[in-house]
Amino acid sequence: MGDMRRTITGKAIVRACALAAAVLLAPSMVSGNGTVPGIRVEIFGDASTLHIEGKGIQIIDTYRNLALFRNPGYSYLILSAGNNGLVVDRKLYPARMVTLLFSGGVVKINDRLLRGHLEIANIDNSHLVVIDVVNLESYVAGLVNAEMPHNWPLEALEAQAVVARTYALWQKERHLNQYYDMAADFMDQVYSGAGSEDSRGWKAVNATRGQIITYQGKPILAMYHSECGGETENSEDAIGYRYPYLRSVKCNFCKGAPGLNWKYALSLQQLARRLIVKGYTLSHVYGFRVMKRSRTQRVTVARVVTDHGNIDLDGATLRSVVGYDKLRSTLFHVRAKNGTLFFKGRGFGHGVGMCQWGAYGMARKGYTYRQIIHFYYTGVRIEKLY
Ligand SMILES: [Zn+2]
């Protein structure tokens, strides 16, 4: 078994392990039977050392269902990847994947507070992957405050809770063959664990417990973004696929939001460097031109003229090259002067689905979370799953 495993890649091992573990350990994740579904979140994809602190810690060899460590009291452990095993407090255990259980509600790992239980796997004997298996309500509670300031109106937080719950379920249905449902970074949703939970976040989660947004009976892809800048985007223009519920709507509710209007200057030289970092072949950039805009005037194709020919980038790729926090949206105009591009734009994010600052504006004006959701998602229903 060991030899065969060594021939496959680390990631494949984790997937295989995690699937086995999911079958062995995870509670029923079937929706609609009253049970809160579990969500698997990748917390660390590439950790060298884990500092683990908590009460009632048990470390179990996931394959053999064998306890390697157990302390009902408070423990402080250091865990790292070893040769075909895991090193717990300098002792090597021949387990490539372990399940970490704890009592007391949360465990602290490298300054993150986490709920549920954890799966920790050795990848290529060099680093560790940590998956948090947490119930959906706790996951949403950890998310709401990471995605929205805790002092925002409750109706906005409630809308965010329903949206985050729905998004997580949609992801889960599509990741059935993968070892996690969600990555903990902003490409999915920003989950930092229980550390970001607070009482208002939990209030919003509990007030909407089990509620999700559906279209024709299925959880929707509940995309959202920081601020649309006046009009949200049709999904096909941002992600290349038309969802009937992700339609452009005029949004006046984010008017006056901080950072709504932005400017950014980028030299052609800097653009060349960023393209090279992303793996494009070129030495110099000579020009930049907007080739195509969507109906809402967002840039959908931009052409970069280089010494190795033209590179056409779609809006999302352009933002990833320049930097998502630099080119805050694709709703911009650009002017070139003396080898520098001057961008002037509006909004923050891809513009699809719920505009978070718009949700804030609506809540301040007295709209309910249901009205907020129905405003940004066309033709949907809000249903209670459990
Ligand atoms: Zn807006």
Residues whose N, C-alpha, C, O or C-beta is under 5 A from the ligand:
A	BS01	ZN	E227 C228 G229 G230 C251 C254 C355 G358
